[in-house]
Amino acid sequence: MRLTPCLLSLAALPLAATELPPAIPSGDISYDSISYDTSYSGDYQAPAVPYTAPVTPVSSDRISYVNLNAYSSNYTVRGMGFTDVFTHHGFSSLSGSWTLPNRNLFGLGIQQRLGGEFGYIWDTEDLFGDTPLVRFDYAIGKEIFPNLLAEIGYSLHHGGAEGFLAHASGDCPHRLAQDFNLRLSYNDRQRGFFGHALWGWGFQGLTGSYFDAELGYRFTNVLNGSFVGSDVEVSAGIAPSLGYWGAGVEGIDAYRIRVALPLYTHGGAIGRDARFYITPWGSCSWSGCNSRKIERAYDSGIVDHFLFTFGVDLGFRF
C-alpha cells in the first residue's frame, strides 16, 4: 500500500519542474503604439539601370525550310570541288528539310525529318552529263542536350559526284549511291556557336565511309545600315574518307573555310527570326591527299585542288 503514494509523487515531479504558462489577460488589446510608416528619408537613391535587349534573338520553332541556292560558282561535295575545269556556269539547286509535326515519337522526344535536293550542274563537258543531281534523306533525331541534336538517317544520291563515281567504278549500273549516316548538329543562337559532325557508310554504289566536321561562330550586327543589316558567320571544316570514293582512297578529301552574310531588315521582314532569308556567301577549299588517289583510281584528274566559290541562298522557314 505504501507503493501507491510513491508512484503519485514521482508522476508529479515533471509538473513541479515545469513553469506554468502565464495567465491570459482579460479585456481588449490596444495596438496604438505600433506604426506602419515605411517611408525612408535618407539620401541614398538606387541607380537607374537601363534594360538592354539581347543582340541575338531567341531560338525559333521554325526548324523546317526550303532553300534555293540561286547560284554557286562551283559544284563541291563537302568542300571537294569537281567543276572548275569542267563547267563554265556553276551549280544551282533547290533543297529542303521538313520536320514532321509529331516531335515526341514513342514519348521519347524523338522527331522525324524528311529532306532532299534537286540540282543541276551547268554546262558540264562530258563529266556529269546532263543528269540532274537528286538526293533524298530520311532521319530520326533527338535533342540530347540544349542546342545539340543527334540524328541517324538514310540518304539516296542520284547523279552528281556520288552517282558519277559509283557508275564509273562499275559497282552500280546506274548513277546511284546509298548510305546510312550519323549526325550531331549544334546551334547556339544566343552565344553564336554552331557546327556539326557527320559519319556516313555507303552500302550501294560507293562502299566505304566518309566523315565531315565543321565549327563556326556567328558575329552579330557587323554591318548595320539604316534599313538592312548583316551578321557574319565564319566556319572551318574538314572532310576525310576511308575507301568511300574507291579502293585505296583513304585520307583527307578537302579542307574548307566559309564566310556567310545573313542579311536582315530592321522591320523584321527578312532574316534573323523572320520566315524569309537571304544569305550571300563565299568559301575557299583545297583538296587533301585523296585528290591524287581519286585521279589514280579513275585515271582522270576530276578533282580541283584549290577553289574560290561564291553563291547566294534564298529561303523560307516554317
DOPA-733079 format. One record per residue (C-alpha): residue number from 1; residue in one letter; x, y negated, z. Coordinates in steps of 0.02 Angstrom, whole numbers, plus 50000, padded with zeros to 5 digits. Each point is the difference from the previous one (the first is absolute). Layout:
<filos>
<num = NUM, residu = a, u = X, v = Y, w = Z>;
...
</filos>
This chain:
<filos>
<num = 1, residu = m, u = 50000, v = 50000, w = 50000>;
<num = 2, residu = r, u = 50148, v = 49882, w = 50025>;
<num = 3, residu = l, u = 50046, v = 50021, w = 49817>;
<num = 4, residu = t, u = 49852, v = 49899, w = 49938>;
<num = 5, residu = p, u = 50047, v = 49833, w = 50085>;
<num = 6, residu = c, u = 50178, v = 50019, w = 49934>;
<num = 7, residu = l, u = 49942, v = 50022, w = 49822>;
<num = 8, residu = l, u = 49887, v = 49848, w = 50013>;
<num = 9, residu = s, u = 50145, v = 49896, w = 50064>;
<num = 10, residu = l, u = 50111, v = 50053, w = 49854>;
<num = 11, residu = a, u = 49865, v = 49959, w = 49873>;
<num = 12, residu = a, u = 49983, v = 49824, w = 50071>;
<num = 13, residu = l, u = 50186, v = 49960, w = 49985>;
<num = 14, residu = p, u = 49993, v = 49942, w = 49815>;
<num = 15, residu = l, u = 49859, v = 49881, w = 50043>;
<num = 16, residu = a, u = 50100, v = 49927, w = 50143>;
<num = 17, residu = a, u = 50152, v = 49972, w = 49885>;
<num = 18, residu = t, u = 49897, v = 49913, w = 49861>;
<num = 19, residu = e, u = 49954, v = 49817, w = 50007>;
<num = 20, residu = l, u = 49815, v = 49975, w = 49977>;
<num = 21, residu = p, u = 49947, v = 49888, w = 49852>;
<num = 22, residu = p, u = 49950, v = 49822, w = 50044>;
<num = 23, residu = a, u = 49818, v = 49959, w = 50021>;
<num = 24, residu = i, u = 49908, v = 49936, w = 49847>;
<num = 25, residu = p, u = 49964, v = 49814, w = 50028>;
<num = 26, residu = s, u = 49821, v = 49944, w = 50001>;
<num = 27, residu = g, u = 49927, v = 49851, w = 49909>;
<num = 28, residu = d, u = 50036, v = 49919, w = 49830>;
<num = 29, residu = i, u = 50178, v = 49989, w = 49930>;
<num = 30, residu = s, u = 50056, v = 49831, w = 49932>;
<num = 31, residu = y, u = 50125, v = 49983, w = 49855>;
<num = 32, residu = d, u = 50018, v = 49810, w = 50006>;
<num = 33, residu = s, u = 50190, v = 50011, w = 50024>;
<num = 34, residu = i, u = 50029, v = 50093, w = 49834>;
<num = 35, residu = s, u = 50046, v = 49895, w = 49847>;
<num = 36, residu = y, u = 49988, v = 50059, w = 49820>;
<num = 37, residu = d, u = 50091, v = 49852, w = 49922>;
<num = 38, residu = t, u = 50132, v = 50072, w = 49881>;
<num = 39, residu = s, u = 50058, v = 49838, w = 49923>;
<num = 40, residu = y, u = 50188, v = 49970, w = 49995>;
<num = 41, residu = s, u = 50073, v = 49826, w = 49995>;
<num = 42, residu = g, u = 50184, v = 50043, w = 49973>;
<num = 43, residu = d, u = 50109, v = 49929, w = 49860>;
<num = 44, residu = y, u = 50030, v = 50168, w = 49911>;
<num = 45, residu = q, u = 49923, v = 50024, w = 49828>;
<num = 46, residu = a, u = 50007, v = 50163, w = 49903>;
<num = 47, residu = p, u = 50091, v = 49976, w = 49833>;
<num = 48, residu = a, u = 49893, v = 50016, w = 49845>;
<num = 49, residu = v, u = 50058, v = 50151, w = 49899>;
<num = 50, residu = p, u = 49927, v = 49999, w = 49823>;
<num = 51, residu = y, u = 49946, v = 50167, w = 49927>;
<num = 52, residu = t, u = 50099, v = 50055, w = 49848>;
<num = 53, residu = a, u = 49917, v = 50129, w = 49888>;
<num = 54, residu = p, u = 50109, v = 50145, w = 49943>;
<num = 55, residu = v, u = 50082, v = 49975, w = 49831>;
<num = 56, residu = t, u = 49956, v = 50171, w = 49935>;
<num = 57, residu = p, u = 49817, v = 50054, w = 50001>;
<num = 58, residu = v, u = 49943, v = 50153, w = 50093>;
<num = 59, residu = s, u = 49992, v = 50163, w = 49905>;
<num = 60, residu = s, u = 49854, v = 50025, w = 49884>;
<num = 61, residu = d, u = 49881, v = 50146, w = 49977>;
<num = 62, residu = r, u = 50021, v = 49981, w = 49811>;
<num = 63, residu = i, u = 50113, v = 50149, w = 49977>;
<num = 64, residu = s, u = 49939, v = 50047, w = 49825>;
<num = 65, residu = y, u = 50052, v = 49906, w = 49844>;
<num = 66, residu = v, u = 50004, v = 49989, w = 49811>;
<num = 67, residu = n, u = 50164, v = 49934, w = 49931>;
<num = 68, residu = l, u = 50040, v = 49940, w = 49824>;
<num = 69, residu = n, u = 50185, v = 49994, w = 49963>;
<num = 70, residu = a, u = 49969, v = 49877, w = 49859>;
<num = 71, residu = y, u = 50179, v = 50010, w = 49941>;
<num = 72, residu = s, u = 50164, v = 50076, w = 50055>;
<num = 73, residu = s, u = 50157, v = 49970, w = 49897>;
<num = 74, residu = n, u = 50061, v = 50180, w = 50027>;
<num = 75, residu = y, u = 49929, v = 50170, w = 50041>;
<num = 76, residu = t, u = 50078, v = 50076, w = 50157>;
<num = 77, residu = v, u = 49968, v = 50149, w = 50113>;
<num = 78, residu = r, u = 50051, v = 49969, w = 50182>;
<num = 79, residu = g, u = 50127, v = 49874, w = 49936>;
<num = 80, residu = m, u = 50074, v = 50109, w = 49862>;
<num = 81, residu = g, u = 49978, v = 49912, w = 49833>;
<num = 82, residu = f, u = 49962, v = 50084, w = 49834>;
<num = 83, residu = t, u = 49948, v = 49866, w = 49879>;
<num = 84, residu = d, u = 50125, v = 49859, w = 49980>;
<num = 85, residu = v, u = 50079, v = 50083, w = 49849>;
<num = 86, residu = f, u = 49845, v = 50088, w = 49935>;
<num = 87, residu = t, u = 49864, v = 49868, w = 50007>;
<num = 88, residu = h, u = 49978, v = 49817, w = 49957>;
<num = 89, residu = h, u = 49844, v = 49948, w = 50095>;
<num = 90, residu = g, u = 50005, v = 50083, w = 50171>;
<num = 91, residu = f, u = 49859, v = 50086, w = 50091>;
<num = 92, residu = s, u = 49822, v = 49965, w = 50060>;
<num = 93, residu = s, u = 49885, v = 50102, w = 50110>;
<num = 94, residu = l, u = 49836, v = 50003, w = 50094>;
<num = 95, residu = s, u = 50009, v = 50089, w = 50168>;
<num = 96, residu = g, u = 49892, v = 50017, w = 50153>;
<num = 97, residu = s, u = 49976, v = 50079, w = 50170>;
<num = 98, residu = w, u = 49834, v = 50038, w = 50085>;
<num = 99, residu = t, u = 49987, v = 50056, w = 50181>;
<num = 100, residu = l, u = 49837, v = 50094, w = 50025>;
<num = 101, residu = p, u = 49877, v = 49921, w = 50125>;
<num = 102, residu = n, u = 50010, v = 50142, w = 50126>;
<num = 103, residu = r, u = 50166, v = 49962, w = 50085>;
<num = 104, residu = n, u = 49970, v = 50119, w = 50146>;
<num = 105, residu = l, u = 50000, v = 50169, w = 49914>;
<num = 106, residu = f, u = 49970, v = 50146, w = 50122>;
<num = 107, residu = g, u = 49996, v = 49871, w = 50140>;
<num = 108, residu = l, u = 50191, v = 49989, w = 49992>;
<num = 109, residu = g, u = 50020, v = 49828, w = 49922>;
<num = 110, residu = i, u = 50049, v = 50076, w = 49832>;
<num = 111, residu = q, u = 49963, v = 49906, w = 49840>;
<num = 112, residu = q, u = 49997, v = 50050, w = 49816>;
<num = 113, residu = r, u = 50072, v = 49897, w = 49858>;
<num = 114, residu = l, u = 49982, v = 50012, w = 49811>;
<num = 115, residu = g, u = 50122, v = 49910, w = 49887>;
<num = 116, residu = g, u = 50055, v = 49990, w = 49821>;
<num = 117, residu = e, u = 50085, v = 49903, w = 49862>;
<num = 118, residu = f, u = 49978, v = 49978, w = 49813>;
<num = 119, residu = g, u = 50147, v = 49916, w = 49914>;
<num = 120, residu = y, u = 50079, v = 49973, w = 49832>;
<num = 121, residu = i, u = 50183, v = 49977, w = 49953>;
<num = 122, residu = w, u = 50004, v = 49872, w = 49861>;
<num = 123, residu = d, u = 50085, v = 50033, w = 49833>;
<num = 124, residu = t, u = 50097, v = 50157, w = 50047>;
<num = 125, residu = e, u = 50126, v = 50065, w = 49874>;
<num = 126, residu = d, u = 49968, v = 50189, w = 50001>;
<num = 127, residu = l, u = 50041, v = 50018, w = 50185>;
<num = 128, residu = f, u = 49830, v = 50011, w = 50083>;
<num = 129, residu = g, u = 49899, v = 49998, w = 49840>;
<num = 130, residu = d, u = 49828, v = 49921, w = 49999>;
<num = 131, residu = t, u = 49939, v = 50104, w = 50147>;
<num = 132, residu = p, u = 49930, v = 49887, w = 50137>;
<num = 133, residu = l, u = 50056, v = 50027, w = 50177>;
<num = 134, residu = v, u = 49865, v = 50077, w = 50113>;
<num = 135, residu = r, u = 50017, v = 50037, w = 50185>;
<num = 136, residu = f, u = 49874, v = 50069, w = 50125>;
<num = 137, residu = d, u = 50025, v = 50007, w = 50190>;
<num = 138, residu = y, u = 49904, v = 50077, w = 50144>;
<num = 139, residu = a, u = 50058, v = 49984, w = 50181>;
<num = 140, residu = i, u = 49938, v = 50021, w = 50177>;
<num = 141, residu = g, u = 50077, v = 49891, w = 50135>;
<num = 142, residu = k, u = 49993, v = 49941, w = 50179>;
<num = 143, residu = e, u = 50067, v = 49847, w = 50090>;
<num = 144, residu = i, u = 50118, v = 50081, w = 50125>;
<num = 145, residu = f, u = 50062, v = 49836, w = 50074>;
<num = 146, residu = p, u = 49939, v = 49821, w = 49978>;
<num = 147, residu = n, u = 50038, v = 49947, w = 49820>;
<num = 148, residu = l, u = 50080, v = 50171, w = 49960>;
<num = 149, residu = l, u = 49902, v = 50116, w = 49884>;
<num = 150, residu = a, u = 50050, v = 50180, w = 49963>;
<num = 151, residu = e, u = 49932, v = 50086, w = 49843>;
<num = 152, residu = i, u = 50012, v = 50168, w = 49914>;
<num = 153, residu = g, u = 49947, v = 50000, w = 49819>;
<num = 154, residu = y, u = 49999, v = 50069, w = 49824>;
<num = 155, residu = s, u = 50052, v = 49910, w = 49840>;
<num = 156, residu = l, u = 49975, v = 50040, w = 49816>;
<num = 157, residu = h, u = 50105, v = 49910, w = 49868>;
<num = 158, residu = h, u = 49964, v = 50003, w = 49814>;
<num = 159, residu = g, u = 50116, v = 49908, w = 49883>;
<num = 160, residu = g, u = 50131, v = 49876, w = 50058>;
<num = 161, residu = a, u = 50172, v = 50054, w = 50061>;
<num = 162, residu = e, u = 49934, v = 50151, w = 50097>;
<num = 163, residu = g, u = 49898, v = 50066, w = 49854>;
<num = 164, residu = f, u = 50136, v = 49967, w = 49872>;
<num = 165, residu = l, u = 50137, v = 50089, w = 50099>;
<num = 166, residu = a, u = 49883, v = 50143, w = 50049>;
<num = 167, residu = h, u = 49966, v = 50031, w = 49816>;
<num = 168, residu = a, u = 50182, v = 49975, w = 49948>;
<num = 169, residu = s, u = 50059, v = 50127, w = 50130>;
<num = 170, residu = g, u = 49891, v = 50134, w = 49920>;
<num = 171, residu = d, u = 49914, v = 50040, w = 50165>;
<num = 172, residu = c, u = 49832, v = 49929, w = 49945>;
<num = 173, residu = p, u = 49918, v = 50007, w = 49828>;
<num = 174, residu = h, u = 49913, v = 49835, w = 50036>;
<num = 175, residu = r, u = 50065, v = 49836, w = 50070>;
<num = 176, residu = l, u = 49938, v = 50046, w = 50173>;
<num = 177, residu = a, u = 50077, v = 50006, w = 50174>;
<num = 178, residu = q, u = 49920, v = 50034, w = 50170>;
<num = 179, residu = d, u = 50067, v = 49983, w = 50177>;
<num = 180, residu = f, u = 49955, v = 49995, w = 50183>;
<num = 181, residu = n, u = 50063, v = 49858, w = 50108>;
<num = 182, residu = l, u = 50014, v = 49933, w = 50177>;
<num = 183, residu = r, u = 49999, v = 49813, w = 50033>;
<num = 184, residu = l, u = 50025, v = 49882, w = 50147>;
<num = 185, residu = s, u = 49943, v = 49820, w = 49972>;
<num = 186, residu = y, u = 50028, v = 49854, w = 50118>;
<num = 187, residu = n, u = 49928, v = 49825, w = 49985>;
<num = 188, residu = d, u = 50002, v = 49879, w = 50147>;
<num = 189, residu = r, u = 49916, v = 49844, w = 49933>;
<num = 190, residu = q, u = 50025, v = 49903, w = 50161>;
<num = 191, residu = r, u = 50188, v = 50025, w = 50013>;
<num = 192, residu = g, u = 50034, v = 50014, w = 49813>;
<num = 193, residu = f, u = 50085, v = 50171, w = 49991>;
<num = 194, residu = f, u = 49947, v = 50131, w = 49872>;
<num = 195, residu = g, u = 50069, v = 50155, w = 49917>;
<num = 196, residu = h, u = 49973, v = 50182, w = 49955>;
<num = 197, residu = a, u = 50085, v = 50169, w = 49992>;
<num = 198, residu = l, u = 49945, v = 50129, w = 49869>;
<num = 199, residu = w, u = 50047, v = 50182, w = 49969>;
<num = 200, residu = g, u = 49930, v = 50096, w = 49851>;
<num = 201, residu = w, u = 50016, v = 50179, w = 49939>;
<num = 202, residu = g, u = 49963, v = 50042, w = 49819>;
<num = 203, residu = f, u = 49920, v = 50168, w = 49960>;
<num = 204, residu = q, u = 49955, v = 49982, w = 49815>;
<num = 205, residu = g, u = 50095, v = 49921, w = 49857>;
<num = 206, residu = l, u = 50136, v = 49930, w = 50113>;
<num = 207, residu = t, u = 50050, v = 50113, w = 50145>;
<num = 208, residu = g, u = 50106, v = 49928, w = 50138>;
<num = 209, residu = s, u = 49984, v = 49863, w = 50128>;
<num = 210, residu = y, u = 50014, v = 49812, w = 49998>;
<num = 211, residu = f, u = 50009, v = 49866, w = 50134>;
<num = 212, residu = d, u = 49966, v = 49814, w = 50009>;
<num = 213, residu = a, u = 50028, v = 49880, w = 50144>;
<num = 214, residu = e, u = 49971, v = 49812, w = 50010>;
<num = 215, residu = l, u = 50012, v = 49868, w = 50136>;
<num = 216, residu = g, u = 49944, v = 49820, w = 49985>;
<num = 217, residu = y, u = 49957, v = 49838, w = 50089>;
<num = 218, residu = r, u = 49869, v = 49868, w = 49962>;
<num = 219, residu = f, u = 50046, v = 49817, w = 50022>;
<num = 220, residu = t, u = 49846, v = 49891, w = 50019>;
<num = 221, residu = n, u = 49968, v = 49825, w = 49932>;
<num = 222, residu = v, u = 50164, v = 49991, w = 49905>;
<num = 223, residu = l, u = 49920, v = 49898, w = 49860>;
<num = 224, residu = n, u = 49860, v = 49886, w = 50054>;
<num = 225, residu = g, u = 49918, v = 49880, w = 49877>;
<num = 226, residu = s, u = 49847, v = 49892, w = 50020>;
<num = 227, residu = f, u = 49885, v = 50134, w = 49928>;
<num = 228, residu = v, u = 50101, v = 50161, w = 49978>;
<num = 229, residu = g, u = 50131, v = 50080, w = 50110>;
<num = 230, residu = s, u = 50102, v = 50158, w = 49996>;
<num = 231, residu = d, u = 50077, v = 50126, w = 50118>;
<num = 232, residu = v, u = 50158, v = 50093, w = 49949>;
<num = 233, residu = e, u = 50021, v = 50188, w = 50019>;
<num = 234, residu = v, u = 50177, v = 50070, w = 49989>;
<num = 235, residu = s, u = 50029, v = 50188, w = 49999>;
<num = 236, residu = a, u = 50137, v = 50126, w = 49961>;
<num = 237, residu = g, u = 49978, v = 50182, w = 49950>;
<num = 238, residu = i, u = 50093, v = 50159, w = 49956>;
<num = 239, residu = a, u = 49939, v = 50153, w = 49904>;
<num = 240, residu = p, u = 50095, v = 50166, w = 50011>;
<num = 241, residu = s, u = 49946, v = 50164, w = 49921>;
<num = 242, residu = l, u = 50050, v = 50183, w = 50011>;
<num = 243, residu = g, u = 49975, v = 50095, w = 49837>;
<num = 244, residu = y, u = 49839, v = 49908, w = 49958>;
<num = 245, residu = w, u = 50058, v = 49931, w = 49832>;
<num = 246, residu = g, u = 50089, v = 50161, w = 49952>;
<num = 247, residu = a, u = 50120, v = 50135, w = 50055>;
<num = 248, residu = g, u = 50154, v = 49929, w = 50084>;
<num = 249, residu = v, u = 49931, v = 49823, w = 50008>;
<num = 250, residu = e, u = 50027, v = 49963, w = 50183>;
<num = 251, residu = g, u = 50044, v = 49833, w = 50078>;
<num = 252, residu = i, u = 49940, v = 49820, w = 49989>;
<num = 253, residu = d, u = 49880, v = 49951, w = 49861>;
<num = 254, residu = a, u = 50003, v = 49812, w = 50029>;
<num = 255, residu = y, u = 50020, v = 49856, w = 50121>;
<num = 256, residu = r, u = 49889, v = 49846, w = 49991>;
<num = 257, residu = i, u = 49965, v = 49829, w = 50073>;
<num = 258, residu = r, u = 49830, v = 49919, w = 49976>;
<num = 259, residu = v, u = 49937, v = 49824, w = 50031>;
<num = 260, residu = a, u = 49813, v = 49960, w = 49991>;
<num = 261, residu = l, u = 49908, v = 49835, w = 50019>;
<num = 262, residu = p, u = 49821, v = 50032, w = 50059>;
<num = 263, residu = l, u = 49906, v = 49840, w = 49960>;
<num = 264, residu = y, u = 49859, v = 49930, w = 50107>;
<num = 265, residu = t, u = 49885, v = 49851, w = 49991>;
<num = 266, residu = h, u = 49964, v = 49894, w = 50153>;
<num = 267, residu = g, u = 49815, v = 50020, w = 49970>;
<num = 268, residu = g, u = 50014, v = 50189, w = 50026>;
<num = 269, residu = a, u = 49940, v = 50052, w = 49827>;
<num = 270, residu = i, u = 50162, v = 50086, w = 49946>;
<num = 271, residu = g, u = 50134, v = 50093, w = 50097>;
<num = 272, residu = r, u = 50035, v = 50038, w = 50183>;
<num = 273, residu = d, u = 49837, v = 50076, w = 50065>;
<num = 274, residu = a, u = 49895, v = 49957, w = 49846>;
<num = 275, residu = r, u = 49930, v = 50129, w = 49882>;
<num = 276, residu = f, u = 50095, v = 49937, w = 49848>;
<num = 277, residu = y, u = 50189, v = 49989, w = 49991>;
<num = 278, residu = i, u = 50135, v = 49947, w = 49877>;
<num = 279, residu = t, u = 50179, v = 50058, w = 50026>;
<num = 280, residu = p, u = 50146, v = 49957, w = 49885>;
<num = 281, residu = w, u = 50152, v = 50107, w = 50037>;
<num = 282, residu = g, u = 50175, v = 50045, w = 49943>;
<num = 283, residu = s, u = 50117, v = 50145, w = 50033>;
<num = 284, residu = c, u = 50179, v = 50051, w = 49972>;
<num = 285, residu = s, u = 50041, v = 50185, w = 49988>;
<num = 286, residu = w, u = 50152, v = 50102, w = 49957>;
<num = 287, residu = s, u = 50015, v = 50187, w = 49977>;
<num = 288, residu = g, u = 50093, v = 50121, w = 50111>;
<num = 289, residu = c, u = 50100, v = 50155, w = 49959>;
<num = 290, residu = n, u = 49848, v = 50092, w = 49932>;
<num = 291, residu = s, u = 49991, v = 49892, w = 49844>;
<num = 292, residu = r, u = 50154, v = 50087, w = 49925>;
<num = 293, residu = k, u = 49935, v = 50171, w = 50052>;
<num = 294, residu = i, u = 49832, v = 49967, w = 49916>;
<num = 295, residu = e, u = 50091, v = 49948, w = 49841>;
<num = 296, residu = r, u = 50101, v = 50163, w = 50001>;
<num = 297, residu = a, u = 49846, v = 50106, w = 50039>;
<num = 298, residu = y, u = 49899, v = 49928, w = 49855>;
<num = 299, residu = d, u = 50144, v = 49951, w = 49884>;
<num = 300, residu = s, u = 49932, v = 49823, w = 49991>;
<num = 301, residu = g, u = 50038, v = 49834, w = 50083>;
<num = 302, residu = i, u = 49822, v = 49967, w = 50054>;
<num = 303, residu = v, u = 50037, v = 49913, w = 50166>;
<num = 304, residu = d, u = 50046, v = 49816, w = 50008>;
<num = 305, residu = h, u = 50141, v = 49964, w = 50121>;
<num = 306, residu = f, u = 49954, v = 49822, w = 50050>;
<num = 307, residu = l, u = 49837, v = 49905, w = 49982>;
<num = 308, residu = f, u = 49920, v = 49834, w = 50040>;
<num = 309, residu = t, u = 49811, v = 50021, w = 49996>;
<num = 310, residu = f, u = 49867, v = 49865, w = 50014>;
<num = 311, residu = g, u = 49812, v = 50018, w = 50011>;
<num = 312, residu = v, u = 49837, v = 49936, w = 50069>;
<num = 313, residu = d, u = 49860, v = 50094, w = 50090>;
<num = 314, residu = l, u = 49819, v = 49947, w = 50009>;
<num = 315, residu = g, u = 49886, v = 50091, w = 50119>;
<num = 316, residu = f, u = 49840, v = 50017, w = 50098>;
<num = 317, residu = r, u = 49985, v = 50072, w = 50177>;
<num = 318, residu = f, u = 49844, v = 50077, w = 50073>;
</filos>
